[in-house]
Amino acid sequence: MTLALTGHTLAANPDDEELTVRLGSEWRLVKNDQSRDIRTWAKLEDGKRYRSFKIEVQLDADLDTIARVLFDFDNYPKWFWEVREAKLLKTVSSTEHFTYIVHNAPLGLPDRDVILHTTIEPATPSRPLALVKTHSAVNYLPAKPPLVRMLAEETLVRFSPMPDGGILMEVEGYVDPGGSAPIWATNFVQRSAPYAIAAGIRRMVKLDAYRNPGTAPRYSLGRF
């Protein structure tokens, strides 16, 4: 998972600035959409320029369907927050890979790119929890001006079974877009993007192309 600056022009919002001031080291609820089972939180941790984010969303899908969406990098522009390009760079193993993503940025700012190093801990019947961890590999590829390389991309995604048969996806993360960007703009994105991403994956896992493709996902999230 990754977040970056939105490609739309942003205007400073006093409410966003106020939220930034009020945020502390404890999670604060930002969005609670009960109709879609999506909740997002934010907090501002000591020593970090930008807010951290947390997402909870209930998905009506099995692990294979979710994996097909999550690891179908070519189609990220269809649902992920302001993705211009996404591609697999290298498969290290069935549980480790590197990907490259380019994000649109606001008018007047250069677009961002990021190399993500992803590791997967598949679920098993004895441990009904799948984990996906991503970290930015800043120097994995040379810089590609005028793109600005993102400095931090730390996400931990958990998938666990729900009593009703769905799957709970929980995400915690932190992003530093690198370069020069207004703090309010980055905070706006990290307030808005988590909800958009949750809504996007919730929509994608309902598509027949992912639910009944007749093929296994590129990388497995295991079995409960």
Beta strands, then each sheet from edge to edge (+ up, - down):
strand 1: 28-33
strand 2: 38-43
strand 3: 52-59
strand 4: 83-93
strand 5: 96-103
strand 6: 112-121
strand 7: 130-136
strand 8: 148-149
strand 9: 152-161
strand 10: 167-176
sheet 1: 1+ 2- 3+ 10- 9+ 7- 6+ 5- 4+
sheet 2: 1+ 2- 3+ 10- 9+ 7- 6+ 8+
end
